[in-house]
């Protein structure tokens, strides 16, 4: 049960490395046995601020026409790791031991660098995408997201 171990490792990673304000939402989705891709999309866009629930928050700055989607950028990096033979992640891909605690920070660093934000801003989102891969299965996730490379 390799996948069960990965999900258990993911739980530990979430409990020890994810900011408190994101932790409960990630654990709630991790524990949801019938989680769908839509569940991950909704939470991902909420965590990145791309979708906002009703709140007292009122955006006051001008919108940016060329603002890149943090959610899609994150999925793109995770896709490169799980679904391609990209040399960019060949070293991490070779050793699946300690996978969760080692790979998520590497992916978060790549996303943060691409977007020009701190790792702490994206680590929860990266964890969410990795969780979706593990819960839905890698092959199904890759098949659903094969067009992600053309985006962004």
BELGI-V270895 format. One record per helix or strand of 2 or more residues. SS is the DSSP state (H for helix, E for strand). FROM is the first residue (numbers start at 1). TO is the last residue. If there is no record, write none. Layout:
ss=SS from=FROM to=TO
ss=SS from=FROM to=TO
This chain:
ss=H from=2 to=17
ss=H from=20 to=30
ss=H from=37 to=47
ss=H from=70 to=83
ss=H from=87 to=94
ss=H from=99 to=115
ss=H from=119 to=136
ss=H from=138 to=144
ss=H from=146 to=150
